[in-house]
Amino acid sequence: MIDQRQKEDDEIHHGGAWKVAYADFVTALMALFIVLWLLNSTRDVREAVSGYFRDPRAHAKTGGSAGGGPAGAGEALAVDHDSVSQLRQKLEQAMHQLQGSEKFAKYVQFTVTGEGLRIELMERDAGMFFETGSPRPTHTGEDLFSLLAQQLGSLPNSVAIEGHTDARSFHSQDSGSYGNWELSFDRANMARRIMLSNGLQPTQIDEIRGYADRRPMEASDPYSSRNRRVSVIVKYSDH
């Protein structure tokens, strides 16, 4: 009888039941640590973890970071008032990696406004991002608009694009001729087309605006080349 009971105890001891119980204990302990960690994490981290469990495949494609990953690869964290500075820093870093950035960087201005992140692409006298007096983009303009599209395309934020001119009029003053109103809108629309071809999502385009010379950057000098610009505005998700 003693030998039989000892044999049964040995079979239980060498069985797998204790391993299952131990695995459950370790899993519960790990879950506790994750909960405690999340309670002390930032909102961005909590949203990233939540997004992973909602859609792990999309999270893996975007890399789990705001504005990261290829455009359209999945939903990244929305840019709001708290995270807009991070997007600004990311775009500035990406821009400086473009070939020839030392020549055009001073013509690009990033400003945080009440509407969102405003990115101003300002012209120089000879033309920087567009050919003078034309909606045709230069190679530099195409490269920079493509870069912005790639960086913004994975965000859920909506985007507005504005066109502006200086106060110089075209040679013809005929009211029916092509002028600054048409040019400002056509440049903004050209920027839209380039960005859509390079990763910006059609649903992100919220507005296309053409202001001619009515909203100058250099109000004291209406003929300044800085007034000729295209503005890309990344609107807050909580706007």
N, C-alpha and C positions, 0 to 999 in steps of 0.2 A: 504493500500500500504506500509506504514511504517513497519507494523508488518511482512509483507511478506519479505521485504528487510532485516530486522533484522534476520529473520529466516534463510535466505540464507547465511548471514555473519556468523551466528553461526555454520552452517553446514560446511562452509569452514574452520573455525577456528578449529573445532573439527575433521576435516578430516586428512588423512595421507600424504598429499602433502608436507607439511612443514618438515616432518620427512625425506622424501626422499632427499630433498634439503640439510638438515642439515647433513645427512649421507654422501652425496657427498662432502660437504665442509670438513668434518673431514677426509675422505679418502684422499682428495687432500693434506690436511695439513700434514698427516702422510707420504705420499709419498715424500713431500718436505723435511721433517726431515730426512728420510732415505737417500735421495740423498745427502744432506749436510753432513751426517755422513760418507757415503761412500767416499766422496771427501777428507775427512781427515783421512781415515783409511789406513792401510798398504796394500800392494799388496796381501799378503796371505789372508787377510780378504775379499778383493774384489773378489778374485778367489773363495773363499769358498761360498760367497753369489751367485756368478754366477753359481757355480756348483750345488747349491741347486735348482735354477730355471730351470737348464737344466735337472736335474734328482733328484727330491726330495726323491724318495725311496732309491736310492743308498747313498745319503747324510745322510739319517736317520740311515742307517745301519752302516756306517763308523763313525758316530759321528761327522763328519765334521772336523776331525783333521788329520794332516799328520802322516801316520803310525799307526793310531788308528783303533780300531774295529777289527773284525775277518778277517782273510785273505780271499780275494776273495769276500768280502761283498760289494764291490763297489770301485769306483776310488777315492783315496785320493789325496791330493795335491802332485805334483811331487817335489822331492828333487833337489834343484839347489844350486848354489854357495851361495846364500843368506840364505838358510834354512838348510844347511847340519849340522850346529852346533846343531840345535834343534833335529835332528834325532840322532845325537851322544849322546846327553844328555838323550833322551828317551830310547835308547838301553842300556846305562849304568845303568839307574835306573831299567829297567826291569831285567837286568842280576843280579843285587844285590838282587833281590827278590827271585831268585832261591835258593832252599835248597842247602846248602854247598857252596855257592858262595864265602865265605871267604877263601876257600881252593884253588879255581882256578882263582879268580879275577885277581891276579897278573900275570897270564899267558895269559890274554886277553888284547890286546892293540888296541886302536882306534886312527886312524890318518887321518886327512883331507889332501888329496893330490890333484894334478891337475886332476886326473881321477875321484875322488869321495871320499866317505868315505871308508877307508880300515880298516877291522876288522881282526886282526891277532890272531889266536889261536895257541899259542906256546906250545911245549911239554916240559916236564921235563925229567930228566934222566930215571925215571921209567915209563914214559908214562902218559899222562894226558887225552888227547882227543881220542887217538888211542892206541891200543895195540902195544907194541914195535915191529918194523919191520913188521907190518901188516896193511892192510887197514880196519881191523875190529874196529869199534868205541867202546869206553868205554861208560858206562852209562852217565858219565859226558858229553862226546862228543855228544851223542844223545840228551841229554837234551838241551845243548846249541845251537846246530844246529836247533833243533825244535823251540826254543825260537826265534832265528833270523828269521826263516821262518814265524812265526806267526806275527812278527813285520813288516816284509818287504813285506809280500804277498799282502797287500792292496795298495801298492805303484805302480805307473806306471813305475818306474825306472827299468832299466835292471841291471843284476847282473853278475859278473864274479867270478869264484872260482879258486884259485890256490893251488897247492900242492908243498911243498918244503921239502927237506931232508938235513941232514948234510952230511959231506964228507966221513963218514964211509961206506965202501963197504960191500956187502953181502959176505958170506963165499966163494961162487963160483964166480970166475972172468970170467967165460965163457961168451962170448958176447951174447950167445943165452939164458942165464939164466935170472931169475927174478932179477931186480936190482933197483937202486934208481929212474931211470926214470919211470919205471912201478909203483913203490910204490907212487911216488909223484902224478902221474896222478890218480891212483886208489883211493887215499885218497880224492882228490878233487872231483872225481866222486861219491864217497860214500857220501860226504857231500851234493852233489847235490841231490842224491836219498832221503836222509833223509829230506832235506828241501822241496822237491816236495811233500813228503808224509805228510807234516805238514803245508801246506798253501802257499808256494811259487808257483807262477804261471809258467807253462811251458814256456810261452812266455817271461818271465823275464830273463831266462837263456841266456846269451849272449856268454859266453866263458867258457870253462873248460881248464885250463892250468896246465901242469906238468913241473917243472923246475929242478927237481932233486936237486943237490947242487950248481947250477950255480948262484943263487941269494941269497947268505947268508945274514941273518940279522946281524950276528956277523962275519964280514969279517976277523977280526983279529984272530978269533978262529973258523975255519971251522968245528970243531967237536962239537961245542956247541949245547946243546939240543934245544936252542932257534931257531936254524936254521931249526929244524924239525917243520913245522907249516903248517896250512891251512889258506889261506887268502880269505876272502869274501869281494868283492869290490862292493859297491852300486854306480853305475855310475850316474853322474849328468844328469839331464834331458836335460840340455842345453849344454852337452859336445860335 
